Amino acid sequence: MKSRSTHNIYLCASLTMLLLVTFFLLRIFFYLQYREIFANASFTEVVFSFFVGLRFDIASVMICCGLFFLFLLLPFSFSSHTVFKKIILSFVFVISILAVLLSLGDIVYYQFVKRRMSYEIFSIVSNTPEIASMIVRGFTLQIFFAILFLIMFSFTFRKAVAMYLQEKKNERGKIWFNVASFFVMCFVVVIGIRGGLQLKPLRESYAFQNDNVALGHLSLNPVFTIARTVYKGNVPTKFFDNKTVAIENVRALVNDEELFPENNYPLMRKRKLSSGNEKQYNVVIFMMESWGAKNIGILGSTYNATPNFDSIAQKGILLTNFFAAGQRTIQGMQAVIGSLPTFSYSYIIGSPMEQNSFRCLGNILKEKGYQTLFVHGAREGSMGFDAFAQIAGFDRTIAKADYDATQVHDDGTWGIFDEYIFARANDEFQKMQQPFCSVVFSLTSHSPYSLPSKSFEYFSDTISHDKYLNALRYSDDALGKFFTEAHKQKYFDNTIFIIVADHVEGFGEKTMYERFHIPCVIYAPKIISPQIISEVHSQIDIVPTILQLLNVQTEHSSFGKSVFQKKSSFAFVSEGEMFGWIQDSLFLIAEQEKNIGLYNFKTDANMQRNILSFHPSEVGILRKNLLTFLQVGTDALVENRIYKK
């Protein structure tokens, strides 16, 4: 006589197979959508990546459905009742639909950050209206296919479970078989989630079998990466064995002949006063939404998308090898005005870490008598701007509600068009008492790339990514209009302007170098002379650079160092659990457990020649720098040891 468990075993197997096939199809969609980044991979490598991906798919199925499979195989009579099965299958269906939705959304999301979705899923909630509007306006065709795919999945799900819903009252079988089936399923679920019988559970690093990072992303499943984020939380990992050695190494990396007065606060240091007095220059930082270096004319782009920026760069200090700290606006924000990197999945804006003690640009300059202002055109609370601006020492914030709706135009998604944001900033600067410090954040060059009128459609649709390029050109035009007016104002000659991107947009960047390389210019024609700085720097270097320009004697807890220091500089970039350490001309790509690739980005910007095995001594130094920076920074953030008030 058959056991009642037999039908439920078949049911679990049927659902598992359905989800595995679904994930397989989604991986094919992913591959086809981004086939250009796999152009250098052989057919064998792609097939192997799909095979590796099966392991992550099995784990994802068990994460979604494993608990419900156990309910179906409970060794009790009610587990074969139709009503009980329908309740359990309802939960399975809802969770499966959510998993498919996340995977479909991840295919679109990948173009912006070039990695699988993880911790962002939690911060996106705060910007639901803007995200929804962007998707509806910019991804209509994708929405149609997503709905069609969901309908097909729902239909197949219903067909797959229909035959197993009937109650089998006369097929009880032996109790020992029912109990054994339950415990076997327990074993299957646990082994499936942990990815096998190996010593350590499955993790993202297992997807990266060679130096082609894109193939690792092809293997990963966003359900798995999100679940790992939930499981890990913000618990730090000990990357380097000796804490004292790690702190000494990091202090040596960032030290510009400064004093470290607090042993328990490893990055807290006191800047010495150089010859002369402190300067009372105004400081204005323009953060340009999604400006990638590859699209900037003066940095080598063949498009004429940024003529105003290019002109300004020729009259200022242009940093040609400048890098973003992360791939999202909130990561760029905390790096630029707080000199705070992003470590793995730990970011500050919108997290409990906002309660920590920080020493940001606004905090420092307020103590020196500066008025502080943060200007943007999004709705109040969008992306956590307003809350973090207050933490960072900016007393006043101008948001969307503060503009006269009859005098400005809204892009319909994110907020006010850039020209009105920049014009409002200029008006405010004229009224503010000097010295002042302000951050001005642009919005327009963000998907869906709306424009105030068709007159700004400089690039035709025959050009790849014309919508983005037109939005970029418009933002550059708004920047040019600002400086045309600012030149006429009294505050201009006494102001240091810094123009820097928040992150790269995500169109066509094939390498990690391109995904983090951004423009940065320091412009103050009456204060500093034009020059080009080709040494490696990043967003976390902006605060210490400003402090040196102002010759401020103060305590700060910057993770970077001034761009004017001649000692070896570095950049640290975070791509989920993938990290980049850039020093001199070398770009190390690594995870906590292993190195993935080493490239000379100055001679091999396309990262086609992995020289990891040819430079063992350099790799050892770079990896030590990377791991100690991770350890010291993560510990300081989690333990609230950035700054002691």
Disulfide bonds with the S-S distance in Angstrom:
none
